[in-house]
Amino acid sequence: MNYLALCQRVASESGTVSGVKPTTVVGQVDRLAKIVRWVDDAWRQIQNAHSTWLWMQAEFYGPTVASQQRYAYSAFNDLATASTITRFADWIYSSNDVDSGITIYDPSIGVADEGALIFRDWEWFYRTQLRGTQSEGKPSMFAIAPDSKIVLSWTPDKVYTIRGRYRKDTQVLAADADIPELPTRFHDVIVDIALMLLGTHDEAPTQIPLWRMRQSEKFSNLERDQLPRMSLGDTLA
């Protein structure tokens, strides 16, 4: 369902609006404006309920630059779209000493050269890798700076390719045809949560706690389907 269809479902199931309304999500007033807002709020709250929703994870890739040690998310592309990352929230990586989940390879050799970068804590990395003259070569480790930049050591001596995963920031619904990114079979979850917001409008119009969301069987099914089974050491930056 798109944004308009979701709003129409909520309006219909609320029993407070007659006819097929709203006819658009733009420029509504009074009760219909609240329904449009509740659907948007419900979608935002679902997305923010967990930091590890599978549909909000994506892959990235991109080149290093010779003698450049720090990289913002805007230096990389989304693997699915081949376009610059715009909705960045967090890097996804593991803090174990074997495989962080973020890799590097020499593009002149290809993926046969691909190996894991080791994650290091920022405080340790800052004290040991960022003082004095920096060695250049193929990086073997990285840290996440307080500004969310990936910082490499060694400093790249040429172009390498970095690959990994990141978490996308919340999707905003604005136009009639906008479609929520979660799997289609779970679009009814948005309707359920929007109706909860409608039902609690007089007392708690802005936020539903996670325990209340779980009163919806559909939301619990979404959790079972779209939350990963995390292993020890897996971390969202």
SULFENSUL-V486956 format. One record per residue. N is the residue number from 1. OMEGA is omega in radians with two decimals (999 if undefined). Layout:
BEGIN
N/OMEGA ; N/OMEGA
END
This chain:
BEGIN
1/3.04 ; 2/-3.06 ; 3/-3.12 ; 4/-3.14 ; 5/3.09 ; 6/3.13 ; 7/3.11 ; 8/3.10 ; 9/3.14 ; 10/3.13 ; 11/-3.12 ; 12/-3.07 ; 13/3.11 ; 14/-3.11 ; 15/-3.08 ; 16/-3.13 ; 17/3.14 ; 18/3.14 ; 19/3.12 ; 20/-3.13 ; 21/-0.04 ; 22/3.09 ; 23/3.04 ; 24/3.10 ; 25/-3.04 ; 26/2.99 ; 27/3.14 ; 28/3.13 ; 29/3.05 ; 30/-3.03 ; 31/-3.13 ; 32/3.09 ; 33/3.12 ; 34/3.13 ; 35/3.09 ; 36/3.14 ; 37/-3.13 ; 38/3.10 ; 39/3.11 ; 40/3.12 ; 41/-3.14 ; 42/-3.14 ; 43/3.11 ; 44/-3.10 ; 45/3.07 ; 46/-3.12 ; 47/-3.09 ; 48/-3.11 ; 49/3.13 ; 50/3.11 ; 51/-3.05 ; 52/3.06 ; 53/-3.09 ; 54/-3.09 ; 55/3.13 ; 56/3.07 ; 57/3.13 ; 58/3.12 ; 59/3.09 ; 60/3.04 ; 61/3.07 ; 62/-3.07 ; 63/2.92 ; 64/3.09 ; 65/-3.14 ; 66/3.10 ; 67/3.08 ; 68/-3.02 ; 69/-3.01 ; 70/-3.05 ; 71/3.02 ; 72/-3.13 ; 73/-3.12 ; 74/3.09 ; 75/-3.04 ; 76/3.11 ; 77/2.98 ; 78/-3.06 ; 79/-3.08 ; 80/-3.05 ; 81/-3.08 ; 82/3.10 ; 83/-3.10 ; 84/3.12 ; 85/3.10 ; 86/-3.09 ; 87/-3.10 ; 88/3.03 ; 89/-3.08 ; 90/2.89 ; 91/3.06 ; 92/-3.11 ; 93/3.05 ; 94/-3.12 ; 95/3.12 ; 96/-3.02 ; 97/-3.07 ; 98/-3.05 ; 99/-3.11 ; 100/-3.02 ; 101/3.04 ; 102/-3.00 ; 103/3.12 ; 104/3.02 ; 105/3.10 ; 106/-3.07 ; 107/3.09 ; 108/3.08 ; 109/-3.12 ; 110/-3.03 ; 111/3.04 ; 112/-3.14 ; 113/-3.00 ; 114/3.10 ; 115/-3.06 ; 116/2.90 ; 117/3.14 ; 118/3.10 ; 119/3.05 ; 120/3.09 ; 121/-3.06 ; 122/-3.10 ; 123/3.10 ; 124/-3.11 ; 125/-3.11 ; 126/-3.10 ; 127/-2.99 ; 128/-3.03 ; 129/-3.02 ; 130/3.11 ; 131/3.06 ; 132/3.13 ; 133/-3.10 ; 134/3.07 ; 135/3.10 ; 136/-3.13 ; 137/3.09 ; 138/-3.11 ; 139/3.09 ; 140/-3.11 ; 141/3.10 ; 142/2.99 ; 143/3.08 ; 144/-3.14 ; 145/3.13 ; 146/3.10 ; 147/3.08 ; 148/3.06 ; 149/2.98 ; 150/-3.13 ; 151/-3.02 ; 152/2.97 ; 153/-0.02 ; 154/2.98 ; 155/-3.11 ; 156/3.10 ; 157/3.12 ; 158/-3.14 ; 159/2.97 ; 160/3.08 ; 161/3.09 ; 162/3.08 ; 163/3.10 ; 164/-3.13 ; 165/3.06 ; 166/3.08 ; 167/3.13 ; 168/3.04 ; 169/-3.06 ; 170/3.04 ; 171/3.12 ; 172/3.04 ; 173/-3.09 ; 174/-3.08 ; 175/-3.13 ; 176/-3.00 ; 177/3.13 ; 178/-3.09 ; 179/3.09 ; 180/-3.01 ; 181/3.11 ; 182/-3.11 ; 183/-3.05 ; 184/-3.07 ; 185/3.14 ; 186/-3.14 ; 187/3.11 ; 188/3.09 ; 189/3.14 ; 190/3.10 ; 191/3.14 ; 192/-3.08 ; 193/3.10 ; 194/3.10 ; 195/3.04 ; 196/3.10 ; 197/3.09 ; 198/-3.09 ; 199/-3.11 ; 200/-3.01 ; 201/-3.07 ; 202/-3.06 ; 203/-3.06 ; 204/-2.97 ; 205/-2.96 ; 206/-3.01 ; 207/3.02 ; 208/3.12 ; 209/-3.08 ; 210/-3.12 ; 211/3.11 ; 212/3.09 ; 213/-3.08 ; 214/3.00 ; 215/3.06 ; 216/3.11 ; 217/-3.13 ; 218/3.10 ; 219/3.10 ; 220/3.07 ; 221/3.09 ; 222/3.10 ; 223/-3.13 ; 224/-3.07 ; 225/-2.92 ; 226/2.99 ; 227/-3.11 ; 228/2.98 ; 229/-3.03 ; 230/3.02 ; 231/-3.09 ; 232/3.09 ; 233/3.09 ; 234/-3.00 ; 235/2.90 ; 236/-3.09 ; 237/999
END
